Amino acid sequence: MSTKEERERIELLQGTLDLLILRTLLPGPAHGHAIAKAIEFNSDEVLQVEQGSLYPALHRLIKRRWIAVEEGTSENNRRAKFYRLTRAGRKQLKVETSKWDKLAGAIARILRPAE
């Protein structure tokens, strides 16, 4: 990564990656690489999820029973683990989205106070 890329890189707040993964899985199951690429694509390539962050987050979400994992075959005929939202994960996505909206609103009020 170049120095410019390092300066422009945005660090995610703790827990934000979990929220992004849950949201990415809302339409349906996906394997790890597809989850990372979807986050990158949907953020206009501002957010890049490294494997060293993605897989620990996936394991954490499995442990919390917010996602489940199944073996399958990827689009290029390779064995892959596919992750899907559980019922508890759908509920948690609503909770986490609400928390994020509240946090983002609070930060916006500080950065742009009413005049």
C-alpha positions as a printed Julia matrix, in Angstrom:
115×3 Matrix{Float64}:
   0.0     0.0     0.0
   1.41    3.38   -0.96
   1.73    6.27    1.47
  -1.17    8.07   -0.24
  -3.34    4.97    0.1
  -2.4     4.72    3.78
  -3.46    8.34    4.36
  -6.76    7.84    2.52
  -7.59    4.55    4.2
 -10.51    4.74    6.57
 -10.31    2.63    9.7
 -13.59    1.04   10.71
 -14.92    1.52   14.21
 -15.02   -1.66   16.22
 -18.25   -3.5    15.44
 -18.76   -1.72   12.13
 -17.41   -4.66   10.15
 -19.93   -6.94   11.87
 -22.74   -4.61   10.79
 -21.44   -4.49    7.21
 -21.2    -8.28    7.03
 -24.72   -8.73    8.39
 -26.07   -6.21    5.86
 -24.14   -7.82    3.01
 -25.67  -11.2     3.84
 -29.24   -9.84    3.95
 -30.0   -10.69    0.28
 -28.68  -14.23    0.69
 -25.69  -16.5     1.43
 -22.2   -15.61    0.22
 -18.66  -16.89    0.64
 -15.96  -14.83    2.33
 -14.35  -13.42   -0.8
 -17.75  -12.37   -2.15
 -18.58  -10.63    1.15
 -15.33   -8.65    1.04
 -15.83   -7.72   -2.62
 -19.45   -6.66   -2.01
 -18.41   -4.35    0.83
 -15.68   -2.89   -1.37
 -18.01   -2.45   -4.36
 -20.92   -1.01   -2.38
 -18.65    1.52   -0.67
 -17.29    2.72   -4.03
 -14.01    1.05   -3.05
 -13.54    3.27    0.02
 -13.73    0.28    2.36
 -11.43   -2.67    1.78
 -11.77   -5.67    4.05
  -8.6    -7.65    4.58
  -8.75  -11.4     5.2
  -7.1   -10.84    8.57
 -10.15   -8.8     9.62
 -12.89  -10.6     7.69
 -12.45  -14.17    8.91
 -12.15  -13.34   12.63
 -15.33  -11.26   12.25
 -17.11  -14.15   10.51
 -16.06  -16.52   13.31
 -17.25  -14.02   15.92
 -20.66  -13.76   14.19
 -20.95  -17.55   13.99
 -20.16  -17.8    17.72
 -22.91  -15.26   18.44
 -25.24  -17.3    16.19
 -25.97  -14.28   14.0
 -24.73  -16.16   10.94
 -24.43  -19.82   10.02
 -21.96  -21.51    7.69
 -22.43  -24.28    5.12
 -20.02  -25.98    2.73
 -20.62  -25.42   -0.96
 -19.07  -24.77   -4.36
 -18.16  -21.26   -5.48
 -18.88  -19.8    -8.92
 -15.43  -20.94  -10.08
 -16.03  -24.56   -8.94
 -13.97  -24.36   -5.76
 -15.01  -25.61   -2.36
 -16.06  -22.7    -0.19
 -17.85  -21.89    3.02
 -21.06  -19.97    2.49
 -22.29  -17.72    5.25
 -25.96  -16.84    5.76
 -27.92  -14.72    8.21
 -29.82  -16.54   10.91
 -33.12  -15.32   12.34
 -31.15  -13.91   15.3
 -28.79  -12.23   12.83
 -31.69  -10.5    11.07
 -32.91   -9.16   14.41
 -29.38   -8.07   15.34
 -28.97   -6.3    12.0
 -31.93   -4.09   12.92
 -30.43   -3.4    16.36
 -26.96   -2.62   14.96
 -28.39   -0.43   12.18
 -30.34    1.57   14.76
 -27.18    1.98   16.89
 -25.21    3.09   13.82
 -27.87    5.64   12.83
 -27.84    7.05   16.36
 -24.02    7.25   16.41
 -23.83    8.83   12.94
 -26.46   11.4    13.91
 -24.59   12.3    17.09
 -21.32   12.73   15.22
 -23.03   14.82   12.54
 -24.48   17.13   15.23
 -20.99   17.67   16.64
 -19.34   18.23   13.26
 -22.1    20.49   11.94
 -23.78   22.18   14.91
 -26.96   24.14   14.24
 -26.27   27.84   13.9
